């Protein structure tokens, strides 16, 4: 796995997903601190599979697989 690419994709995905969940919580009336904290935690956890998915897609498109442990 390309860890530098994953870290960039994860940081972008986490920012977007957490932002969407916070806005959704505020619009629906869940505007207290515990609700916002739950939205942040859920957003960060949901971003992990999303980051993995898009990292693998980008790696397959570019053809750059940098896994040094599989060298022969």
Buried (B, 14 or more C-beta within 10 A) or exposed (E): EBEEBBEBBBEBBBEEBBEEBBEEBEEEEBEEEEBBEEBBEBBBEBBEEBBBEBBBEBBEEEEEEEEEEEEE
